[in-house]
Structure formats: C-alpha cells, structure tokens
Amino acid sequence: MSRVDVKKRFAPIQGEAAQRAEEKKTDGIPTIYIVMSTCGLASGAAETKQAFEQELALKSIEARIVSVGCLGHCYAEPLVIIDHPASGFPPICYYQINESRVRTLVKSYLELGDPVLKYVLGAMEANDLLPTVMDFPRFNLEQRLVMEQCGRIDPDDIYQYIAEGGYSGLVKALGSDPEEVISEIETSGLRGRGGAGFPTGRKWRIARDVETDGRIVICNADEGDPGAYMDRTILESNPHQLLEGLAICAYGVGADKAIIYVRAEYPLAVKTMKQAIQSGKELTLLGTSILGTSFTLDVSVFQGSGAFVCGEETALIQSIEGRRGMPQHRPPYPVEKGLWGRSTIVNNVKTLSSVPSIIEKGAEWFRAIGTASSPGTAIFSVVGNVKHPGLVEIAMGTSLRTLIFDVCGGIPKKKGFKAVQIGGPSGGCLPESFLDTPIDFDSLTEAGAMMGSGGMVVMDEDSCMVDVARYFLDFTQKESCGKCTFCRIGTRHLLNILDRITKGEGQEEDLELLQTLSEDIKNGSLCGLGKTAPNPVLTSLKYFFEEYEAHVKEKRCPALKCRPLTAYYIDLEKCARGCDVCVGCCPVEAIFTTTGRKKAIDQELCVKCGECMVVCPPEYDAVEKVSPPELAPIIERVPEEKSASN
C-alpha cells in the first residue's frame, strides 16, 4: 500500500478527532481538567473530582470535567486547570484543591467570574501570580518532547491524542520502507533512556539483520528505582505516544508481537495501557492489518512481580517466560536470541516515546536538541530537599545547577546544598563542585555518576553521606537476585561495614576495605545491578571522605543523622518552667523534671527518637542535638535530683 493510501485511511480518523476538538472549543462550556494520575489520586484528586461534580449539580452549572495525567508539579497536587472561555481569562492552573477550595472556585469563578488568584499555582511563589500553568518558570526552562501532552489530554481518549498530531509518525513510517525508519533513528542519535545509553538505531539495525523465525519488541516499564516514576507517569498520562513508538519500532525491525512489561504495583498504568491498546485496535492503529496495510502487531501487557533486577533485559525475558528473573550471560544478546528464542528488542518507555516525534519531524530536528553525543531530552523525577519536587524534562546538556535551583526552586528552608544522587540507587553522589556538570550520558559517567533511568535525589546540608550510601546499598543488596557471588555476598559485607561505621563501631582499616571491596564487586558481577551497586559508596568515599573519618576516628556524625552517634539534651536556659509537652511525648519516659522545674533527659533511657525536638514549642526551641563526645560537659550542668512530681 502506498503512502498516500495510508494517509487516506487515516484521514477520516483525523477528521473525527479534529471535529471533536473543535466542538469543545466552540461550545463555550467551561472545562475543568483534574490531574488524576497516581500522584494526584494519592493527594485526594478523586475526592476533588467528586466535590466538583456535586457542587456543579447543586448550583446547576454546566461544565465539562476531564481527567488528565501528571503535569510534573507533584508537590502541588491535587492540581486543577479551569478553562472558562466566558470569563475572558486563559486556562488557569490551581494547586492543592480540596473540597473546600472546590466550593470557592465554583461559586467565585464559574458563577461570579472571580478567578480566585490566591489559589493559582504561581501564587505559591512570592507575589508572582502566573495566569497560566505554562507561564510557570519550570515550564519555561523545560523542553518537553516526551511529556508535551502529559496533563493536557485525557489518556483514555484516543481522539484527543490524535487531535494533537498523534499517530502521524506511524502513518509516515508506514508510507516508508522499514529501512528508512531505522536509518532515521540512527541519524537522530537517539540513545536508550533506560540507563545504558546504547544507540537505539544500532540495536534496531542488529535486530533487523538477524536471521530469526520472528521478532518481538518489548517495552521495559519495570521501573524500580526508589523515588522514580517517570515511566509510570507516561503510561498513565499519554499511553498512545508509547504505543505509537512501539508500533514504529515493530514496523522498522519487522516484529509482529509487542509486550509492555510493567510492574503489577502500577495498577492505574496497567489499566490505562490496556484501555489504550483496545482503543488503538478499534481504529485499526494496532492489531491486524494496521490502517489497511499488511503490517500486523499484536500488543499485550505483562505484569511483573516487582523485582528490581527484572529491569535488566535478560532477567525481564526470563520473567516473561515464567522463570525466576535472573540475568543471563551475554552473548547471545536478546536482539540475537531472546524471548522464546526469537530476536527481541527491549527498549525503555522514554526511548519508545521519543520515536514518534523523530519520525514525524525528522532526525535533524531531534539532533538540534541536546548535545552532539546525547541528543534530545532527559526526564527526571527530582525528589528530596528541593522546593518543587516532581517530574521535569530538560534538554540534554542542561547543568545540574539549572535543574536543581532554577527548574526545581533550589533548597528549602534556606539550607545549603550538599549533594545530588543521580542515576537511581546505583548512581553516584556528586558534591557542590559538580553542579555545573552538564546532564548527558558521558559527562555524568566521567563525574562518577550515571544517567540511569532518571531518578535524582537532592540532599541538603543536614544529610549524612555515610548514611546515604548505606541506605542505597541496603536497597540494592536486598534486590540482588543472588546469582553472582560478588554481588550476593560482597554487597552484604559492604552493608555490614557501613552499618558498623554509622553505629560508631568502624575501624580505620574499614575505609580501605570499602574501597577495595567495592572495586571487586564492580569487576566480578554479571549484570548492571552488581556492577553499579557500589557507586554510592565509591563516590561518597571520594567526595566526602572527611565524613567517613569523623564517623570512624571521632565516633561522631557531622550531620547528626546517625542515631547511635547522636544525643539529645534540653537547654535549661531556654526551657520553660511548667511546660510538660516533651514529657508527654516521650515513649520511654526518659524526660524528667529537675528541682528547678526545668526538664532534662535521662541519657540511659533515651532511645533518640527525636520526638521531644519535634513537639518543643518554637518560642522556646529548647531541645538540642549533639554528638556524644560533646554531651559530657552539658550533662554535668543538669541537676542530679529529680522533682518529686516526676
């Protein structure tokens, strides 16, 4: 079938989508967009939607409610965008909209025309009211390609995606030779967004050239990094962009079967993807004889059991085949012999979601974004000590400083920046001196970190880097499949050493042992999990060695985060007579009243939970935290006798 014929087949579908979109624009009915992705639902978006439905019915106001995906501003959920044409205002984004605020918005804005600016997303910043969500600085600094439609369209309505240009890339690909499709991806320089950064076009080329009984495309949506939710968001917010990229890939390499491997802990993503697949089949964009061509693609969803190691492609394939998910020796690589012995192309969600725009707009357009060696954009879930945590999509080459301070608002509470963990639990911890490092595959690897799948944890001055390394190593050690001795036993020994150090039981020889053992684990492990698990240890040793020395030699935690190396006391000069707030909160009754009616802490009973510091009234701020070596002279000043009332 010629390219013109494919376009003719698609034209009625496009026309229907355009007509539906035009009707919504011209009917004058207000539209209320509510972010109903997982982050929104966790913050109460379902209750917000119900409140709008009830309030609109109560006041007999006609309005359209549309559920959309994540905008990326996860800190401000539940988010609501109201497009009220009759008001004369552009679409306005409101933050943290609960049932009470729903009533105010319906009455003041939809009924009386007052936009209630104090609830506008920009009102969270000092005196800067931003009329639309797209005016928020975060979006001005981002460059959204993959996430462009996230939060703007209903993920369950395929026509909304088509109205925004969706599936045009697939139509263009079907009118071309598969060889041209692969060449375009090769020319674009697209690299795998799952972490390794392998050239996507090269992988497709190898698969196309392999002699095999059939080819399979797998979308790897097994996202297991702590704090990472980029793939989940795309699945929930714009599933058809992924499906379009999946279909283009299958057409290019000659596959007739595609599997979306997603963890079962993502129920909304699973539901959304299944609905999207069904909608695609109904419009002949998926399934048998796509758009009347000879190209057929059977797409299904496979739910993984949530093992972190199944993010590795050979372990993922083992899981689909019904075996225990454990990495396999390579070669042969999956593109040569993978699922059920067939050539298998495994690509990440973000990789496949980048494909439609490349095919539609051209490889040179894509190469103009980012850097020469890492074209395009990168998506990160930025969490930790930042003012505006959430999802961001920035051009490759953007500096860490720009991302953390300009896009995400910097460190809250006027704290100082200390480090950023980039690349997931196996990434590296980079200090302030690396803030001007450009974000791309090669620069981050050179710095000791890695791009990974896009997880980023920002830490302020109060973070203990020894404890941070212990935390991430604890995760990877538990997620080890156990196949490799170095990974199974080596990471356990690393964790034991870090545990000792954070308890004040470390020895000076432990510091050298951490370095040596980490290098051995990297060299002796089979898959990426073991090879990268020591990265947090190695980078924190390299850039924060003085903290390790303080833990080992001085038996103190400079950040006062390691509980065994921390002690609490009450400043008698600040403590108020007769205030018993701290006494009531102590779970072990370690706080007593002195003869002067001031409070003090029995160090032998104290379990160092810190609740006394939390509840102490801010006007007194009497509870302090110190290292044990600093505690002795303080204890000497506490009256020995306890009040009879105690």
N, C-alpha and C positions, 0 to 999 in steps of 0.2 A: 504493500500500500504506500502511495506517495505521501510526501509531507503535507501537500495540500489536502489530501483526503483525510488525514489525521486531524488537521485543523478544522475541516468541515464537520467531522464527527464531534469535535469538542465545542464548536461554536454554539450550538443550542444550549449546552450546559453553562457556558459563559454568559449567554444571554439571560438565562433564568437567574443566575447569580446577580447579574447587573440589575435586572428588574427588581429583584427583592431588595437590593441595597438602595435603589432609587426610591422605592416606595417608603422605606423607613426615613429617608432624608426629607421627603416632601409631605409626609402626613402630619407634621407638626406636633406629634405626640412626644412628650419628654421620655428619654431613655435613661434608665438607671443601671449602670454597669457595676456589678458586685464581684470582687475578686473571690472566687470560690475554689481556689487550689488548696492544697493541704495546709499551707501556712495560714491562709485566710480562715479555713474551717477550724483550725486549732485555736484561732483567736476569737471565734464566735461569729463568723460570716453567715452561717446557716441561720442563726438567731436574728442577725441583722436583716437578712432577706425576708424572713417570716414577719418581722416587725414592719418592713416596708409594705408587704402585701396587706397586712391588717390595717395599717394606717391609711393606705390609699383607698381601701374599700370603705373604711369608716367615713372618710371625707369625700367619697365619690369622685376621686381624681383619677383621670385616665393617664396611665404611664406604663411604659414597657420596661420590664425587669429582665436584664440579660446577665447570665453567669459567665464570667470570663476567667482567664488564667492569671498567673502571677505577674505582677508588674516589676518585681525585684525589690520593692520597698517593704521588705518583710517586717521591719521594725515598727511599721505604722499600721499594721493590719488591725481590724478589718478596713480595707480600702474601698471606697465607693466613688465612682465617677458619674456625675449627673450632666447629661446633655439636654438642656432646656431651651429649645430654639426660640420660644416666645419671649424669653427673658432678655434676649439681646447679648447674653454672656456666652463665651465659648465653653466647651465642656470643662467642668471644674472637678478636681480630684480632692476628696475629703478623707481625712485619716481617723483611725480609731473610732469608727462609727458604731456605737452601741445602740440599744433600743431607745434610750433617752434622746440621743442625738438624732435618731431617725425621726422622731416626732417633731423635733425642732426644724429639721430640714424640710419635711413635708409641709408643715404649716408656713414657715417663713419663706422658703424658696419656691416650692411648687405652687403654693396657694397665694402668697403675697408678693413674690418676686424679689425678696431679700436673699442674696446668696450666702449669708452667714459666713463671712470671711474668716472668722476665728477658727473654724473647723477645716479650712483649706490646708492642704499638705504643706505648703510653703510657710504657713503661719507658725510651724514648729521652729522656724529659724527667726532670729531677732528682727522683728519689724519688717521682714521681707515677705510680702504677700504675693504669691505667684498665681496668676489667673488660671493656668492650665498645668497639668502634670508634666507636659513636655517642656515647660519652662523651668522645671526644677534643675538646678546645676548638675545633678547626677546625669540627666539625660543629655545635657549639652556637652558633657565631657565623654560620654559613651559613644560608641559607634555600633549600633545594633543591626546585625545581619541575621543571625540565627534567631534572636529574640525579638525581632522587629514587631511581630504581630502578637507576642505574648501579652496578655492583659488587655488586648484591643478587640479580640474576636471571641465568639463563643466556640470553644473547642469541639462541641458536639454538633455544630452546624457547618457542614462541608461547604455550603454555598457562600458563607462569609469568607472562608479561606480562598475560594475561587474568585470571589469579587475583588480580593486584594492581589490578584495575579497568581494565585496558587494553581499548581499543576501545569502552568505554561512551560516550565522547564521540562517536564515529562513529555509534553506534546512536541517540543522542539527536539528532544532526544529521539523520540520515535520516528521523526521525519529525517533522522540522520542515520548513518551507518554506526554500529556499535564501536567500530574502531575510532571513529571521530569523537565519540563520547569519551572514551578512555584517553585519547590524545588531549582533549580539552582539560581533563582533570590533571593530567601530567603537566601540562603547560601552566596550569594555575599554581602549582607548587603546594597544593593542599596537603598538610601533614596530619596524621592521625591525632585526634583530640582526646584519645583515651589515656595518654600519658607517654607512650614511647616516641611519638612523633615520626613514625615511619611514613614515607611518602605514599599517599593514598593511591595515586595513579600507578605507581610501580607495583603495588600489591594487586591492583585490578589487572594490570598487564600480565603479571605472572599467572594469575588465575585463568585468564583468557587463553593463554598459550599452553596450559597443561592439558594433556590428553586424559579425559575422565569420562565416566558414564553419565555424569550430570554435575551441576554446580549448585551450591547453596549459599545464600547470603544470610549472615546472622548479624543482627543489631545488638551490640553488647550494652544493655541498660542495667547491668548488675553493679549498681553504684553503692559502694560500701564504706567509703571514707567517712570518718566522723565529721559531722558538720557540712557534708557535701550534699547538694540536692539540685545540681544543675540539670542532670538528665531527667530526674523526676519532674522538674518544672516544665521542660519541653514536652514530655509525654502528656502531661496534664493540660498544658496551655495551648499547644499548637501541634497536635499529633499528625496532622496531614502533611506538614512540612517534612517530618521524618519519613512518612510513608512515601512521599514523592521522591525523596532522596534514595530510599531503599529500592523503589521501582527503577529509577535511573541506573543505579548500580547493577541491579539484576539484569537489566537490558544490556548494559555495556559488557558485562562478563559472560552473559549467556546462561544465567541461572533461571530456573523455573520454580524455585521454592525459596521462601524467606521466613526467618524466625526472629521474633523480637524476644530476647531473653531479658526478662525483668524480674526483680525480686518480689516475692509474694508480699513483703511488707509495704508495698506500694499499691494498695487496693484501688485507690482512685485512678492511678495511672493505668492499671490493668483494665479497669472498666472503660476508661476513656479510649484506650487504644483499640479495644475490641469493638466499640461503637464506631470508631473511625474506619476500621477495616471494613465493617459491614456497609457503611455509607459509601466507601470507595467502590465496593463491588456493585452496589446498586446503580452507580453512574458509569459502570464499565471502566473505571480508572484502575481497578485491581481485578484479580481473578482471571477468568478465561477470556481470550481474545480481547485484550485491552484496547479500547477505542477502535474496535473492528480489525485490529492487526493480528498477526499470528503470534504475537507475544503474550504469553500466559504466565501469571505469577500467583502462586498460592502463598498467602501470608497468614501466619499464625502467631499466637502469643504463648510463650513458655514461661511458667513461673518458677524461678529458682528459690531455693530454700534459705538464701541469705548468707551463704558462706563468702567471706571477703575474698578468699583465694579463687573463687569462681569468676572473678573479674579477669583472670588470666585466661587467654583464649583456649588453650588446650584443656584446662580444668573445666571451663564452661562447656566445651564439647562433650567431655566425659559425663558431665551432669545431665545434659540433654539425652545422652544415650542410656541413662538410667544407672550409671556407675557413680562411685564416690568421686566428687570433684577434686582431682589431684592433677597437678601439672605433669605433662609428659615430656620426654626427651625430644628435642628437635635437632636436625631434620628426622623425618619429613615434617615440613611446616603444614599448617592447616590448608593453605592455598594449594598445596600439592596433594595432600591426603588428610581430610578432616572428618567431618561428621558422616558417619556411615560409609566411610571410605571414599567419599566424594570430595572434590575440590571445594573448599569452604573459605569464604571471605568474611572475616569478622571485623566490623567497623563500629566505632562508638556512636552514640546518639548525636553528639555535636558534629562529628565528621559527616555523617549522612545528611544531617540537617543543613549543612553548608553547601551541599551539592546542587540543589535546585537553582539557587541564585547564580552559581558559577555557570551552569549550562545556559541559563536564560540571559545573563548579562555579559558573559564571556570571561575567559581566563585572564585577559589583560586587566579588566576591571577589578578582578579579585586581587591580582598581584600588586595593584596600585595601593592596596591597603596593607598596613603592617610593615614588615621588614623584608629584605631580599631573601633571607633564608627561612623566614617564618611569616609567610603572607597571611592576610586575613585577620580575624579577631580571636580573642580568647574570652571565655566565660568563666567567672569565678564566683564561688559562694564565699563571701567575706564575712567572717564571724569573729567573735572575741571582743577585744577592747576597742571598738570603733563606735562612733556616734550613730552611723547609719548602716548597720549590718544588712546583708541581703545579697541579691544577685546583681552582678554587673557584667557588661560585655564591652570590652575595650579593644582598640586596635593593638595588634602585636607591636612591641617596641615602646609602649607606654611605660613610664617608670613606676616603680613600686611607690615612690613618694606621691606621685599624682593619683594613683589608685587609692591609697590609704587616706591621704589628707584632703585631696580635692574632691574625689568622687564620693568617698565614704565619710567625709566630715572630720577625720582626724580622731585623736584620742579623747574620750570624755573625761569630765571632772578635772580638767587641766593637768592630767597626768602626763608624764613623759613617755615617749615611745621607747620600747626596749628591743623587741624582736618580732619577726614575722615568720611563721611556719608555713611554707608554701610547698605544695605537691602532695598534700594528704599526710597520713600518719607516717609514711616513709619519706617524706620530704625533709628539707633541711631548714634549720633555724638561722635566719640571717639577721645580723645586728643593724644598728642605725647607719653604719658606714656604707651599707649596701642599698640604701633607699633610692639612690639614683640609678640602680641597675635596671636596664630595660627588660620588660617582660617578654621573653621569647625562649624557645627551646634551648638554644645554645648558650645564651648569657646566663640563664638560671643554672644550667648544668655546670658551667665554669665556676659559678659562685659557690657550688656545693649543694644547691637545692635542685629542684626539677619542676617542670611544668605540671606533671601529674595529670589528674583528671580535672583539676580546678579548685581544689579545696584550699582555703587560705585562713589561717588563724593569726590574728593580730594580738600582740601582748604588750601591756604597759609596764611601767617601772616596778610594779609590785609583783611581777611574775618571777618565779624561781626557775631558772633554765634547767637545773638538775631534775627538778620535779616534772617539768615539761617533757624532758627526754624520757623519764621513767613512765609517764602517762602514755605517750605514744608507743613506746616499746611494749608496754603491757598489752595494748590493743593488738599489735602485730603478732606478738608471741601467742596470744590466745587464738588468733586466726590462722596460725600456721597449720598446714594440713598434716605435718609430721613426717613427710616423705624423706626430707633431707636431714641428715644428722646435724649438720652445721646450723640449719635453721631451727630444728626441733629442740636441740639441746643447747646450742650456742646462745640463742636468744633468751632461753631460761636462765643461763648463767649471767648474761648481761643484766637481766632484770634483777636477779638476786644481788648483784653488786650495787646497782643503783638503789635498791631498797635499803641496803646497809648504809650507803652514803647518806640518804635522806633521813635516816634514823640516828645519825651521828656515830655510826659504828664502822665507818670506812677507814681503810688504811692507805698510806701513801702509795703502796705498790698497786692498789686498785686502779689508780689513774692510768698507769701504763698498761695494765691488763685490759681496761676498757677499750683502749686504742687498738691493741693487738688483736683482741677477740673480735672486735667489730670488723677489722680488715679480713680476718679469716672467714667470718660469716658471709661477707660480700663475695669473696672469691670462691667459696665452696658450695653455695646454694644453687639450686637448679633454676628456680623461676624468679620473677621480679620481686616477689614479696620478700624472700630471704635476702636477695642481693641489695635491696634498698632499706630493709628494716633498721639497720644500724645508722642510717643517715642522721636522725635527730641526735644520736649520741655523738657521732663524729663532728657534726657542725657545732654543737653546743660545747664540746671539748675544745674545738679550735677557736671559737669566738668568745666563749665565756669561761675560760679555764680558771679564772680567779674565783668564780663561784664554787667550782668543784674543790679548789684548795681551801676555801673558807669552810666548807662542809667537812672536809677530811681533817685539816690541820687545826682549825679553830673550833670545830664542833658547833658551828653556827650557820644559820641560813640567812644570808644578807637580805633577802626579800621577806623573811619571816612567814614563809608559806609552809615549810615542812613542820608538821605538828610536833614531832618529838624534839625539834630544835627551836621550839617557841614556848614562851611562857607569858602568862597574863598577870597583871597586877593592877591594883587600884591606887591612883594618885590621891593620897589623903588630903592634900591641899585643895583638890578640885571636888572631892566627894562631898555631897550634901548630907547634912545630918537628917536622919529620919526618912531618907529616900530608900525604899526597900525593893525597887524594881529589879535589880540584879539578883537579889536573894530569891525572889520568886521564880526566876527563870532558870536558875542553876539546876541541872538534872541530878547532880550528886551531892548537893548541899555543901559545896566547898566554900561558899561565901559566908563569912560571919561578921558580926557587929563588934567593933572594938569598944574599949571602955570610953572612948570619946565619941561614941555613936556613929563613927565612920565605919565603912565597910572594908574588909580585907579578904584575900583569897588564901585558903589553905592549899599550898602547892602540892602536898602529898595526895590530896583528894582530887584536885583539878584534873579534868580529862581534856582540857584545852579545846573545848568545842567552840568557844568564842561568842556564845550567846550573850554573855554579860556585856560585851562590847557593842553588840547589836542593839540591846534594849536600853543602854545607858542614855538618859536624856541629853540631847545635843547641847543644851545650855551648860551642862556640867562636863561632858566628854571626859569622864574620869578614868575610864578603863584604858590601859596602855598594853602594848605588846612588845616584848623584848626577847633577845636571845638569852638562854640560861646563864651564860657567863656574866651577863650584865645584871642578873637578878639579885645576887647575894647582897650587895650593899643596900639595895632597895628593901629587901626583907628585914634587914636589921632595924629599919626605922619603923616597922609595924609594931604596935603594942602587942605584947605577948598574950595578955589576958583577954578573954572573950567576955562580952557583955552577958549578964545573966539572962537577958531576953533571948539570947541565941540558944 
